[in-house]
Amino acid sequence: MYVLLIVWYRYHWMQSDTPTSSGASQLSSLCVVIIARDEEDHIATTLKSVLRNQTQIPFQIIVVDDYSTDKTIDEISALRDDRITVLELSDFEGRAQYGYAFKKAGIHYALEYTTAEYILMTDADCVVGPDWIDTMVGTLAGGEDVVTGPVKLTNRKGVLRRFQQIEMMGTMAGTLAGIASGSYHSANAANLLFRRDDYLRFLSSTEKHLATGDDVFFVQYMADLEAKIAFCKSKEAIVETATLANFSDFYQQRVRWASKTTAYSTFGLTGLMAFVFLFHLLMIVLPIYGMLSWQMLFIALGLTLYISKILADYYLLRETASFFSVGLSFFSLIAMVILHAVYVVCIGTVSLIAQQYQWKGRKISTR
């Protein structure tokens, strides 16, 4: 079943067409929204990459400062570009109703401020290409309501960084397959295009206290309304961001991501997550039980799962690696597969019992 799942991922990845930019002329205005907290090392690079976009679409950039304690605002001010507007989240009158959901509150504030019909979101530590705007907007030519795009993790030196990079490539393939088939819907807020009014309606109906899921829950909401959702599989649409450098940040981020799993409204995505968790749990349990009980059958079954996963993952990842221009070694993947099994089981278990996680200096409740 796992092999079939990966083959299914690869099928949709290979069948997906690269969009054209013919839809770019349809928009009269666009707003790029970025929520930033303590991003003095990255925000200038992010904004410069957006400003370099060669598009005929009039666009503005709204950066909502999420109570930064560093020189994020100073870095933005130094750019001196009239297309950039900075809003302070502390000035948002509706801030209190969002509790720990600072990013959702920031998005709401930006959408109330702008009058643009379409919103293109990215994160404050990302870098986009010069054709990012036109490529993402071009996907609207098919009548789509929501477009999400590819995200690439950079900085591959070190086992932890390399692991994150490979995992994200697999996540992108799974996101595309779910959207293309209509089986489930996911997205990444680092690369997301939507109508302003659609997101405001979503915010009025969602559970505002949930601190995460501002991307996934939105596309699930739109899917429930039978909206047209697309994944823009184009190299020009790739958004790059750095991998996390240390295990503590990596762990907290993954708990944050996994904590929203129990709130998913669609069976397809929940069922997929449960199946992947159980498969990797068997990869660990079967060989350990076999060695403890001296039963070769269970050892053999465990090895079969490992071999199946290695071959299936390589079958998919060599295609995604080519798309993202990332080198991939079959032998290095063997070690990554073992790490991935342990990672899925540990993070999946912790996310079900964790009451809070820490992110950017804040302790945030998962419930």
Residue, then its C-alpha position, 0 to 999 in steps of 0.5 A: m500500500y505504501v509503494l502504491l501511494i508513492v507511485w500515485y504521488r509520482y504519477h500526478w507529479m509527472q502528469s502535472d502541466t507547467p502553467t503559462s503566464s497568460g492569466a497575469s493580465q487579468l489582475s488590476s491589483l495584487c497585494v503581497v502579504i508577509i507576517a514578520r517577527d524578529e526577522e532582521d536577518h532575512i526580511a530585507t532579502t525577502l522584500k528585495s526578491v519580491l520587488r525585483n519581480q518583472t510584472q505589469i501587475p500593479f502590486q503593493i507589499i504589506v508587512v505586518d510586524d508581529y511584535s518584533t523585538d529586533k531591528t526588523i522594522d529598521e531593515i524594512s525602512a532602509l529599503r525606502d520603497d513606496r510599494i511597501t507598507v508596514l503595519e504593527l499587529s499591536d494596532f489591530e483592533g481585532r487582535a484579542q479574538y485570535g488568542y495565540a493565533f498571531k499570524k491569523a490576526g496579522i493576515h486579517y489586519a493586512l486584508e482589512y487594510t488593502t483593497a486588492e482583489y488578490i493576495l499573494m502570501t509568502d514568509a519573511d525568511c523566503v526568497v522568490g524569483p523574478d517571475w514569481i508573481d506572473t507565474m503564480v497569477g498565470t495559473l488563474a487562467g484556468g479559472e482557479d480560486v486558490v493557487t499554492g506553489p512549490v517551496k524549496l528548502t536550501n542549505r543542505k550541509g549537515v544531516l539535519r539540513r539534508f533531511q529537511q530538504i528531502e522531506m520537503m520535496g516529498t511533501m510537495a509531491g504529496t500536496l500536488a497529488g492530493i490537489a490534482s486528484g481531489s482526494y485531499h487538500s493542503a498548502n504552504a503559506a510560504n507560497l499561496l495565492f487567493r482572493r481577499d474576500d474568500y479569506l475574510r469569509f474563512l476567518s469569520s468561520t474558522e476557529k480563531h484560537l488555533a495558532t497554526g493551520d492558516d494555510v491548510f485549513f483555508v484550502q480545506y474550507m475552499a475545497d468544501l465550497e467546491a472551489k477550484i484549487a491548483f498547485c503551480k508546478s513551475k520552477e519560476a514559482i519556487v519559493e526558497t527558504a533556509t532549513l533550520a540549523n539546530f534540532s531544538d528549532f526543528y523539533q518545535q517546528r514539527v510539533r507545531w505543524a503536526s499539532k493541527t492534524t487532529a483539527y483536519s476536517t477532511f478524512g482524506l488528509t487525516g487518513l493519509m497521515a494515520f496510514v503513514f504513521l502506522f506504516h513507519l511504526l511497523m518499520i520500527v516495531l517489526p524488526i525490534y520484536g523479531m530480534l527480541s523474540w528471535q523470530m526471523l519472520f518478523i525481522a524479514l517483514g521489517l526489512t521488506l518494509y525498509i527495502s520497499k520504502i527505500l526503492a519507492d521513495y527513490y522512485l519519487l524523489r529522483e523526479t522531485a530532486s530534478f525539478f528542484s535542482v537538488g542532488l540526490s544519492f541513492f546511498s544517502l537516501i538509505a540513511m535518511v529513510i531510517l531517520h524518517a521512520v523514527y522521526v514520523v513515529c516520534i513527532g506523530t506521538v508527541s503531537l498527540i500528547a503535547q499541550q504546548y510548543q515554543w516558537k520564536g520566544r512564545k509558548i503556544s498552546t496546541r489546544 
